[in-house]
Amino acid sequence: MKIICSQESLLRGIQTVQRGISSRIGLPIYNGILFEANEDNKVHLFATDLEIGIDCYIPAQVVETGSTVIPSKII
């Protein structure tokens, strides 16, 4: 996955979905943010605590499609 986007858009998207992350859940996959880059030149960000899920789309130039989960501690 490779994208080009503004730092402001990325930060706004991360701040939006971070509210859905919970440290109460022991599974590491739920302590991160899912990033999905598709051909539609948008990046989908998603986080959940199994009770609520928050997603956000940010505009980006998608050079290479893909998806990954990045732990919230790193972000």
N, CA, C and O atoms as a CHARMM CRD file, in Angstrom:
* protein
*
  300
    1    1 MET  N      0.84700  -1.16800   0.00000 PROA 1      0.00000
    2    1 MET  CA     0.00000   0.00000   0.00000 PROA 1      0.00000
    3    1 MET  C      0.89500   1.23400   0.00000 PROA 1      0.00000
    4    1 MET  O      1.83500   1.34200   0.78700 PROA 1      0.00000
    5    2 LYS  N      0.58300   2.15100  -0.89300 PROA 2      0.00000
    6    2 LYS  CA     1.33600   3.39900  -0.95600 PROA 2      0.00000
    7    2 LYS  C      0.36400   4.51000  -1.33000 PROA 2      0.00000
    8    2 LYS  O     -0.34100   4.42700  -2.33600 PROA 2      0.00000
    9    3 ILE  N      0.34000   5.56500  -0.49100 PROA 3      0.00000
   10    3 ILE  CA    -0.57600   6.67700  -0.73400 PROA 3      0.00000
   11    3 ILE  C      0.15300   8.00300  -0.60200 PROA 3      0.00000
   12    3 ILE  O      1.21200   8.09300   0.01900 PROA 3      0.00000
   13    4 ILE  N     -0.43800   9.02900  -1.20100 PROA 4      0.00000
   14    4 ILE  CA     0.03200  10.39800  -1.03900 PROA 4      0.00000
   15    4 ILE  C     -1.18600  11.21300  -0.62100 PROA 4      0.00000
   16    4 ILE  O     -2.18300  11.27200  -1.34000 PROA 4      0.00000
   17    5 CYS  N     -1.09200  11.84700   0.56300 PROA 5      0.00000
   18    5 CYS  CA    -2.20300  12.66900   1.04500 PROA 5      0.00000
   19    5 CYS  C     -1.64700  13.79300   1.90300 PROA 5      0.00000
   20    5 CYS  O     -0.47700  13.78300   2.28400 PROA 5      0.00000
   21    6 SER  N     -2.49900  14.75400   2.19700 PROA 6      0.00000
   22    6 SER  CA    -2.04800  15.86500   3.03000 PROA 6      0.00000
   23    6 SER  C     -1.96600  15.40800   4.48500 PROA 6      0.00000
   24    6 SER  O     -2.74400  14.56800   4.93700 PROA 6      0.00000
   25    7 GLN  N     -1.02500  15.97200   5.18600 PROA 7      0.00000
   26    7 GLN  CA    -0.83900  15.64000   6.58900 PROA 7      0.00000
   27    7 GLN  C     -2.08400  16.03000   7.38800 PROA 7      0.00000
   28    7 GLN  O     -2.47700  15.32800   8.32100 PROA 7      0.00000
   29    8 GLU  N     -2.69000  17.13600   7.02000 PROA 8      0.00000
   30    8 GLU  CA    -3.88500  17.61700   7.71200 PROA 8      0.00000
   31    8 GLU  C     -5.04700  16.63300   7.57900 PROA 8      0.00000
   32    8 GLU  O     -5.72400  16.33700   8.56400 PROA 8      0.00000
   33    9 SER  N     -5.28000  16.12800   6.37100 PROA 9      0.00000
   34    9 SER  CA    -6.36400  15.16200   6.15200 PROA 9      0.00000
   35    9 SER  C     -6.11700  13.87200   6.92300 PROA 9      0.00000
   36    9 SER  O     -7.03400  13.31900   7.53100 PROA 9      0.00000
   37   10 LEU  N     -4.89100  13.40300   6.89600 PROA 10     0.00000
   38   10 LEU  CA    -4.54700  12.17000   7.59900 PROA 10     0.00000
   39   10 LEU  C     -4.73500  12.33600   9.10400 PROA 10     0.00000
   40   10 LEU  O     -5.30200  11.46100   9.75800 PROA 10     0.00000
   41   11 LEU  N     -4.26600  13.44400   9.65200 PROA 11     0.00000
   42   11 LEU  CA    -4.39700  13.70000  11.08400 PROA 11     0.00000
   43   11 LEU  C     -5.86600  13.79300  11.48900 PROA 11     0.00000
   44   11 LEU  O     -6.26400  13.23600  12.51200 PROA 11     0.00000
   45   12 ARG  N     -6.66400  14.48700  10.70100 PROA 12     0.00000
   46   12 ARG  CA    -8.09200  14.62900  10.99000 PROA 12     0.00000
   47   12 ARG  C     -8.78600  13.25800  10.97700 PROA 12     0.00000
   48   12 ARG  O     -9.61100  12.97000  11.84500 PROA 12     0.00000
   49   13 GLY  N     -8.45200  12.42800  10.00300 PROA 13     0.00000
   50   13 GLY  CA    -9.03500  11.09000   9.92300 PROA 13     0.00000
   51   13 GLY  C     -8.64100  10.21300  11.09600 PROA 13     0.00000
   52   13 GLY  O     -9.47800   9.50400  11.65400 PROA 13     0.00000
   53   14 ILE  N     -7.37700  10.25800  11.47000 PROA 14     0.00000
   54   14 ILE  CA    -6.89400   9.46400  12.60300 PROA 14     0.00000
   55   14 ILE  C     -7.57300   9.90700  13.89200 PROA 14     0.00000
   56   14 ILE  O     -8.00400   9.07200  14.68700 PROA 14     0.00000
   57   15 GLN  N     -7.67000  11.21200  14.10200 PROA 15     0.00000
   58   15 GLN  CA    -8.31200  11.72200  15.31100 PROA 15     0.00000
   59   15 GLN  C     -9.78400  11.31800  15.37300 PROA 15     0.00000
   60   15 GLN  O    -10.31800  11.07700  16.45500 PROA 15     0.00000
   61   16 THR  N    -10.42900  11.24500  14.23400 PROA 16     0.00000
   62   16 THR  CA   -11.83900  10.85400  14.19000 PROA 16     0.00000
   63   16 THR  C    -12.01900   9.40300  14.61200 PROA 16     0.00000
   64   16 THR  O    -12.85300   9.11000  15.46800 PROA 16     0.00000
   65   17 VAL  N    -11.25100   8.49100  14.02600 PROA 17     0.00000
   66   17 VAL  CA   -11.46200   7.06600  14.30400 PROA 17     0.00000
   67   17 VAL  C    -10.82900   6.59800  15.61000 PROA 17     0.00000
   68   17 VAL  O    -11.21200   5.55000  16.12800 PROA 17     0.00000
   69   18 GLN  N     -9.87800   7.33900  16.15200 PROA 18     0.00000
   70   18 GLN  CA    -9.23600   6.93400  17.40300 PROA 18     0.00000
   71   18 GLN  C    -10.23000   6.81100  18.54500 PROA 18     0.00000
   72   18 GLN  O     -9.99100   6.07100  19.49900 PROA 18     0.00000
   73   19 ARG  N    -11.33400   7.52300  18.45700 PROA 19     0.00000
   74   19 ARG  CA   -12.34900   7.44800  19.51000 PROA 19     0.00000
   75   19 ARG  C    -12.99600   6.06600  19.58200 PROA 19     0.00000
   76   19 ARG  O    -13.62800   5.73100  20.58400 PROA 19     0.00000
   77   20 GLY  N    -12.84600   5.27300  18.54400 PROA 20     0.00000
   78   20 GLY  CA   -13.41300   3.92700  18.53300 PROA 20     0.00000
   79   20 GLY  C    -12.49400   2.86100  19.08600 PROA 20     0.00000
   80   20 GLY  O    -12.89100   1.70000  19.18800 PROA 20     0.00000
   81   21 ILE  N    -11.27600   3.22700  19.44600 PROA 21     0.00000
   82   21 ILE  CA   -10.30400   2.25100  19.95400 PROA 21     0.00000
   83   21 ILE  C    -10.47300   2.09000  21.45800 PROA 21     0.00000
   84   21 ILE  O    -10.64400   3.07100  22.18200 PROA 21     0.00000
   85   22 SER  N    -10.42500   0.84700  21.92200 PROA 22     0.00000
   86   22 SER  CA   -10.54200   0.56700  23.34500 PROA 22     0.00000
   87   22 SER  C     -9.38000  -0.30600  23.78700 PROA 22     0.00000
   88   22 SER  O     -9.03100  -1.27700  23.11500 PROA 22     0.00000
   89   23 SER  N     -8.78800   0.03900  24.91100 PROA 23     0.00000
   90   23 SER  CA    -7.70000  -0.78200  25.44700 PROA 23     0.00000
   91   23 SER  C     -8.24600  -1.90900  26.32200 PROA 23     0.00000
   92   23 SER  O     -7.47500  -2.72700  26.82400 PROA 23     0.00000
   93   24 ARG  N     -9.57000  -1.96200  26.51300 PROA 24     0.00000
   94   24 ARG  CA   -10.18900  -3.01200  27.33500 PROA 24     0.00000
   95   24 ARG  C    -10.16000  -4.36900  26.65000 PROA 24     0.00000
   96   24 ARG  O    -10.20400  -5.40400  27.31500 PROA 24     0.00000
   97   25 ILE  N    -10.08700  -4.36900  25.34200 PROA 25     0.00000
   98   25 ILE  CA   -10.11900  -5.62100  24.58700 PROA 25     0.00000
   99   25 ILE  C     -8.69600  -6.15400  24.46000 PROA 25     0.00000
  100   25 ILE  O     -7.79100  -5.42900  24.04600 PROA 25     0.00000
  101   26 GLY  N     -8.50400  -7.41600  24.81400 PROA 26     0.00000
  102   26 GLY  CA    -7.17300  -7.99900  24.83800 PROA 26     0.00000
  103   26 GLY  C     -6.57000  -8.32000  23.48100 PROA 26     0.00000
  104   26 GLY  O     -5.35500  -8.48700  23.37300 PROA 26     0.00000
  105   27 LEU  N     -7.38900  -8.40900  22.45000 PROA 27     0.00000
  106   27 LEU  CA    -6.86300  -8.75500  21.13300 PROA 27     0.00000
  107   27 LEU  C     -6.18900  -7.53900  20.48800 PROA 27     0.00000
  108   27 LEU  O     -6.82400  -6.49500  20.34100 PROA 27     0.00000
  109   28 PRO  N     -4.92800  -7.65800  20.10700 PROA 28     0.00000
  110   28 PRO  CA    -4.18600  -6.52000  19.54900 PROA 28     0.00000
  111   28 PRO  C     -4.81900  -5.90200  18.30000 PROA 28     0.00000
  112   28 PRO  O     -4.64000  -4.70900  18.05800 PROA 28     0.00000
  113   29 ILE  N     -5.54400  -6.67300  17.51300 PROA 29     0.00000
  114   29 ILE  CA    -6.12500  -6.15600  16.27900 PROA 29     0.00000
  115   29 ILE  C     -7.13800  -5.05200  16.57000 PROA 29     0.00000
  116   29 ILE  O     -7.35600  -4.17800  15.73100 PROA 29     0.00000
  117   30 TYR  N     -7.76000  -5.08200  17.74700 PROA 30     0.00000
  118   30 TYR  CA    -8.75300  -4.06600  18.11000 PROA 30     0.00000
  119   30 TYR  C     -8.12900  -2.83100  18.74600 PROA 30     0.00000
  120   30 TYR  O     -8.84100  -1.88700  19.08900 PROA 30     0.00000
  121   31 ASN  N     -6.82100  -2.82400  18.90700 PROA 31     0.00000
  122   31 ASN  CA    -6.12200  -1.66500  19.45400 PROA 31     0.00000
  123   31 ASN  C     -5.42600  -0.86700  18.36500 PROA 31     0.00000
  124   31 ASN  O     -4.48800  -0.11900  18.63700 PROA 31     0.00000
  125   32 GLY  N     -5.88600  -1.02800  17.13900 PROA 32     0.00000
  126   32 GLY  CA    -5.26400  -0.33000  16.02100 PROA 32     0.00000
  127   32 GLY  C     -6.28900   0.26600  15.08400 PROA 32     0.00000
  128   32 GLY  O     -7.49600   0.14500  15.29300 PROA 32     0.00000
  129   33 ILE  N     -5.78700   0.90900  14.05200 PROA 33     0.00000
  130   33 ILE  CA    -6.62100   1.52900  13.02600 PROA 33     0.00000
  131   33 ILE  C     -6.37100   0.80200  11.71300 PROA 33     0.00000
  132   33 ILE  O     -5.22800   0.61000  11.29800 PROA 33     0.00000
  133   34 LEU  N     -7.45800   0.40400  11.07200 PROA 34     0.00000
  134   34 LEU  CA    -7.37900  -0.23500   9.76200 PROA 34     0.00000
  135   34 LEU  C     -7.29500   0.84200   8.69100 PROA 34     0.00000
  136   34 LEU  O     -8.13800   1.73800   8.64000 PROA 34     0.00000
  137   35 PHE  N     -6.28800   0.75800   7.84300 PROA 35     0.00000
  138   35 PHE  CA    -6.12800   1.64800   6.69600 PROA 35     0.00000
  139   35 PHE  C     -6.34000   0.81700   5.43600 PROA 35     0.00000
  140   35 PHE  O     -5.66700  -0.19600   5.24500 PROA 35     0.00000
  141   36 GLU  N     -7.26200   1.23000   4.57900 PROA 36     0.00000
  142   36 GLU  CA    -7.51500   0.54400   3.30800 PROA 36     0.00000
  143   36 GLU  C     -7.42200   1.55700   2.17700 PROA 36     0.00000
  144   36 GLU  O     -8.16600   2.53800   2.15400 PROA 36     0.00000
  145   37 ALA  N     -6.52100   1.32500   1.25000 PROA 37     0.00000
  146   37 ALA  CA    -6.36900   2.19600   0.08200 PROA 37     0.00000
  147   37 ALA  C     -6.89700   1.45900  -1.14100 PROA 37     0.00000
  148   37 ALA  O     -6.43900   0.36100  -1.45700 PROA 37     0.00000
  149   38 ASN  N     -7.86000   2.06300  -1.82700 PROA 38     0.00000
  150   38 ASN  CA    -8.48700   1.45600  -2.99900 PROA 38     0.00000
  151   38 ASN  C     -8.28000   2.32600  -4.23000 PROA 38     0.00000
  152   38 ASN  O     -7.69800   3.40800  -4.15200 PROA 38     0.00000
  153   39 GLU  N     -8.75900   1.84200  -5.36000 PROA 39     0.00000
  154   39 GLU  CA    -8.58200   2.54700  -6.62600 PROA 39     0.00000
  155   39 GLU  C     -9.39000   3.83800  -6.72400 PROA 39     0.00000
  156   39 GLU  O     -9.17700   4.62000  -7.65100 PROA 39     0.00000
  157   40 ASP  N    -10.30200   4.07800  -5.79900 PROA 40     0.00000
  158   40 ASP  CA   -11.16600   5.25700  -5.88600 PROA 40     0.00000
  159   40 ASP  C    -10.52800   6.52800  -5.32100 PROA 40     0.00000
  160   40 ASP  O    -11.21800   7.52300  -5.10000 PROA 40     0.00000
  161   41 ASN  N     -9.21400   6.49800  -5.08800 PROA 41     0.00000
  162   41 ASN  CA    -8.45700   7.64000  -4.56500 PROA 41     0.00000
  163   41 ASN  C     -8.99200   8.14200  -3.23600 PROA 41     0.00000
  164   41 ASN  O     -9.06600   9.34600  -2.99200 PROA 41     0.00000
  165   42 LYS  N     -9.36300   7.20200  -2.38600 PROA 42     0.00000
  166   42 LYS  CA    -9.75500   7.48600  -1.01400 PROA 42     0.00000
  167   42 LYS  C     -9.11700   6.43800  -0.12000 PROA 42     0.00000
  168   42 LYS  O     -8.90600   5.29600  -0.52900 PROA 42     0.00000
  169   43 VAL  N     -8.81600   6.84100   1.10000 PROA 43     0.00000
  170   43 VAL  CA    -8.29800   5.90100   2.09000 PROA 43     0.00000
  171   43 VAL  C     -9.36000   5.76000   3.17200 PROA 43     0.00000
  172   43 VAL  O     -9.83300   6.74700   3.73600 PROA 43     0.00000
  173   44 HSD  N     -9.72200   4.51800   3.44900 PROA 44     0.00000
  174   44 HSD  CA   -10.73000   4.21600   4.46300 PROA 44     0.00000
  175   44 HSD  C    -10.00500   3.92200   5.76400 PROA 44     0.00000
  176   44 HSD  O     -9.13900   3.04800   5.80500 PROA 44     0.00000
  177   45 LEU  N    -10.34900   4.64000   6.82800 PROA 45     0.00000
  178   45 LEU  CA    -9.81000   4.40300   8.16200 PROA 45     0.00000
  179   45 LEU  C    -10.94400   3.86000   9.01700 PROA 45     0.00000
  180   45 LEU  O    -12.06600   4.36400   8.95600 PROA 45     0.00000
  181   46 PHE  N    -10.65600   2.82800   9.82000 PROA 46     0.00000
  182   46 PHE  CA   -11.69600   2.20000  10.63100 PROA 46     0.00000
  183   46 PHE  C    -11.11900   1.71600  11.95100 PROA 46     0.00000
  184   46 PHE  O    -10.01800   1.16700  11.99900 PROA 46     0.00000
  185   47 ALA  N    -11.88200   1.92800  13.02800 PROA 47     0.00000
  186   47 ALA  CA   -11.52100   1.40500  14.34400 PROA 47     0.00000
  187   47 ALA  C    -12.79700   0.98700  15.05900 PROA 47     0.00000
  188   47 ALA  O    -13.86200   1.56100  14.83500 PROA 47     0.00000
  189   48 THR  N    -12.68100  -0.01900  15.92200 PROA 48     0.00000
  190   48 THR  CA   -13.84600  -0.50500  16.66400 PROA 48     0.00000
  191   48 THR  C    -13.43000  -0.99800  18.04000 PROA 48     0.00000
  192   48 THR  O    -12.29100  -1.41000  18.25900 PROA 48     0.00000
  193   49 ASP  N    -14.39300  -0.94500  18.96900 PROA 49     0.00000
  194   49 ASP  CA   -14.19600  -1.55800  20.28000 PROA 49     0.00000
  195   49 ASP  C    -15.20500  -2.69100  20.48800 PROA 49     0.00000
  196   49 ASP  O    -15.45200  -3.10400  21.62100 PROA 49     0.00000
  197   50 LEU  N    -15.77400  -3.18200  19.42000 PROA 50     0.00000
  198   50 LEU  CA   -16.77900  -4.24000  19.35700 PROA 50     0.00000
  199   50 LEU  C    -18.17100  -3.78300  19.79000 PROA 50     0.00000
  200   50 LEU  O    -19.14000  -4.52500  19.62300 PROA 50     0.00000
  201   51 GLU  N    -18.28600  -2.58200  20.33900 PROA 51     0.00000
  202   51 GLU  CA   -19.59600  -2.01100  20.63400 PROA 51     0.00000
  203   51 GLU  C    -19.95600  -0.96400  19.58900 PROA 51     0.00000
  204   51 GLU  O    -21.09100  -0.89400  19.11800 PROA 51     0.00000
  205   52 ILE  N    -18.97300  -0.16200  19.24200 PROA 52     0.00000
  206   52 ILE  CA   -19.16500   0.83800  18.19200 PROA 52     0.00000
  207   52 ILE  C    -18.01100   0.73900  17.20300 PROA 52     0.00000
  208   52 ILE  O    -16.91500   0.29400  17.54600 PROA 52     0.00000
  209   53 GLY  N    -18.27000   1.15400  15.99800 PROA 53     0.00000
  210   53 GLY  CA   -17.23200   1.23000  14.97400 PROA 53     0.00000
  211   53 GLY  C    -17.27400   2.61600  14.35900 PROA 53     0.00000
  212   53 GLY  O    -18.34900   3.14600  14.07900 PROA 53     0.00000
  213   54 ILE  N    -16.12000   3.19300  14.15300 PROA 54     0.00000
  214   54 ILE  CA   -16.03800   4.52300  13.55400 PROA 54     0.00000
  215   54 ILE  C    -15.18800   4.41600  12.30200 PROA 54     0.00000
  216   54 ILE  O    -14.07900   3.88400  12.33100 PROA 54     0.00000
  217   55 ASP  N    -15.72700   4.93500  11.19100 PROA 55     0.00000
  218   55 ASP  CA   -14.92600   4.94800   9.97600 PROA 55     0.00000
  219   55 ASP  C    -14.93000   6.33300   9.37000 PROA 55     0.00000
  220   55 ASP  O    -15.80000   7.16000   9.64600 PROA 55     0.00000
  221   56 CYS  N    -13.93200   6.56100   8.53800 PROA 56     0.00000
  222   56 CYS  CA   -13.71500   7.86200   7.92700 PROA 56     0.00000
  223   56 CYS  C    -13.01100   7.63000   6.59300 PROA 56     0.00000
  224   56 CYS  O    -12.20700   6.70800   6.45500 PROA 56     0.00000
  225   57 TYR  N    -13.31800   8.46300   5.63200 PROA 57     0.00000
  226   57 TYR  CA   -12.65100   8.40300   4.33400 PROA 57     0.00000
  227   57 TYR  C    -11.88800   9.69900   4.13100 PROA 57     0.00000
  228   57 TYR  O    -12.42300  10.78400   4.35800 PROA 57     0.00000
  229   58 ILE  N    -10.63700   9.58800   3.70300 PROA 58     0.00000
  230   58 ILE  CA    -9.85300  10.78600   3.40800 PROA 58     0.00000
  231   58 ILE  C     -9.40800  10.73500   1.94600 PROA 58     0.00000
  232   58 ILE  O     -9.13900   9.66100   1.40900 PROA 58     0.00000
  233   59 PRO  N     -9.33400  11.89900   1.31100 PROA 59     0.00000
  234   59 PRO  CA    -8.87500  11.93000  -0.07900 PROA 59     0.00000
  235   59 PRO  C     -7.37300  11.66600  -0.13900 PROA 59     0.00000
  236   59 PRO  O     -6.61500  12.13300   0.71200 PROA 59     0.00000
  237   60 ALA  N     -6.96100  10.92600  -1.13400 PROA 60     0.00000
  238   60 ALA  CA    -5.54100  10.60700  -1.29000 PROA 60     0.00000
  239   60 ALA  C     -5.28100  10.14800  -2.71200 PROA 60     0.00000
  240   60 ALA  O     -6.17900   9.67600  -3.41000 PROA 60     0.00000
  241   61 GLN  N     -4.04900  10.29500  -3.11600 PROA 61     0.00000
  242   61 GLN  CA    -3.62300   9.70200  -4.38000 PROA 61     0.00000
  243   61 GLN  C     -3.11800   8.30400  -4.03600 PROA 61     0.00000
  244   61 GLN  O     -2.10600   8.15700  -3.35200 PROA 61     0.00000
  245   62 VAL  N     -3.81400   7.29000  -4.50400 PROA 62     0.00000
  246   62 VAL  CA    -3.44500   5.90700  -4.20500 PROA 62     0.00000
  247   62 VAL  C     -2.50000   5.41600  -5.29500 PROA 62     0.00000
  248   62 VAL  O     -2.90400   5.21500  -6.44000 PROA 62     0.00000
  249   63 VAL  N     -1.23800   5.22700  -4.92200 PROA 63     0.00000
  250   63 VAL  CA    -0.21700   4.74200  -5.84200 PROA 63     0.00000
  251   63 VAL  C     -0.27300   3.22100  -5.92000 PROA 63     0.00000
  252   63 VAL  O     -0.13100   2.63700  -6.99400 PROA 63     0.00000
  253   64 GLU  N     -0.48300   2.58900  -4.76700 PROA 64     0.00000
  254   64 GLU  CA    -0.55900   1.12700  -4.68800 PROA 64     0.00000
  255   64 GLU  C     -1.64200   0.75500  -3.67600 PROA 64     0.00000
  256   64 GLU  O     -1.60000   1.20700  -2.53100 PROA 64     0.00000
  257   65 THR  N     -2.60200  -0.05800  -4.08600 PROA 65     0.00000
  258   65 THR  CA    -3.68900  -0.44300  -3.19200 PROA 65     0.00000
  259   65 THR  C     -3.20500  -1.42500  -2.13300 PROA 65     0.00000
  260   65 THR  O     -2.17200  -2.07700  -2.28500 PROA 65     0.00000
  261   66 GLY  N     -3.98000  -1.51100  -1.05900 PROA 66     0.00000
  262   66 GLY  CA    -3.65600  -2.45500  -0.00300 PROA 66     0.00000
  263   66 GLY  C     -4.33800  -2.07000   1.28500 PROA 66     0.00000
  264   66 GLY  O     -5.07900  -1.08900   1.34500 PROA 66     0.00000
  265   67 SER  N     -4.08200  -2.85200   2.31600 PROA 67     0.00000
  266   67 SER  CA    -4.64800  -2.55200   3.63000 PROA 67     0.00000
  267   67 SER  C     -3.69700  -3.03600   4.71100 PROA 67     0.00000
  268   67 SER  O     -2.92100  -3.97100   4.51300 PROA 67     0.00000
  269   68 THR  N     -3.77800  -2.37500   5.86000 PROA 68     0.00000
  270   68 THR  CA    -2.96000  -2.74300   7.00500 PROA 68     0.00000
  271   68 THR  C     -3.59500  -2.19100   8.26400 PROA 68     0.00000
  272   68 THR  O     -4.35400  -1.22400   8.21300 PROA 68     0.00000
  273   69 VAL  N     -3.28500  -2.80800   9.39700 PROA 69     0.00000
  274   69 VAL  CA    -3.70800  -2.29000  10.69400 PROA 69     0.00000
  275   69 VAL  C     -2.46200  -1.76700  11.39200 PROA 69     0.00000
  276   69 VAL  O     -1.46700  -2.47600  11.54000 PROA 69     0.00000
  277   70 ILE  N     -2.53700  -0.51100  11.81600 PROA 70     0.00000
  278   70 ILE  CA    -1.41600   0.11200  12.51800 PROA 70     0.00000
  279   70 ILE  C     -1.82400   0.30000  13.97500 PROA 70     0.00000
  280   70 ILE  O     -2.85800   0.90800  14.25000 PROA 70     0.00000
  281   71 PRO  N     -1.01900  -0.22000  14.92400 PROA 71     0.00000
  282   71 PRO  CA    -1.35200  -0.06900  16.33900 PROA 71     0.00000
  283   71 PRO  C     -1.45400   1.40400  16.73500 PROA 71     0.00000
  284   71 PRO  O     -0.67000   2.23600  16.27800 PROA 71     0.00000
  285   72 SER  N     -2.42600   1.71100  17.58400 PROA 72     0.00000
  286   72 SER  CA    -2.64500   3.10600  17.97500 PROA 72     0.00000
  287   72 SER  C     -1.46100   3.67900  18.74700 PROA 72     0.00000
  288   72 SER  O     -1.26100   4.89300  18.74100 PROA 72     0.00000
  289   73 LYS  N     -0.68000   2.84300  19.40500 PROA 73     0.00000
  290   73 LYS  CA     0.50200   3.32600  20.13100 PROA 73     0.00000
  291   73 LYS  C      1.52600   3.94200  19.18300 PROA 73     0.00000
  292   73 LYS  O      2.21400   4.89500  19.54600 PROA 73     0.00000
  293   74 ILE  N      1.62800   3.40600  17.98300 PROA 74     0.00000
  294   74 ILE  CA     2.58600   3.91700  16.99500 PROA 74     0.00000
  295   74 ILE  C      2.12300   5.24400  16.43000 PROA 74     0.00000
  296   74 ILE  O      2.93100   6.13300  16.16000 PROA 74     0.00000
  297   75 ILE  N      0.82000   5.37000  16.25200 PROA 75     0.00000
  298   75 ILE  CA     0.26000   6.58000  15.66000 PROA 75     0.00000
  299   75 ILE  C      0.23200   7.65400  16.70800 PROA 75     0.00000
  300   75 ILE  O     -0.20500   8.77200  16.43400 PROA 75     0.00000
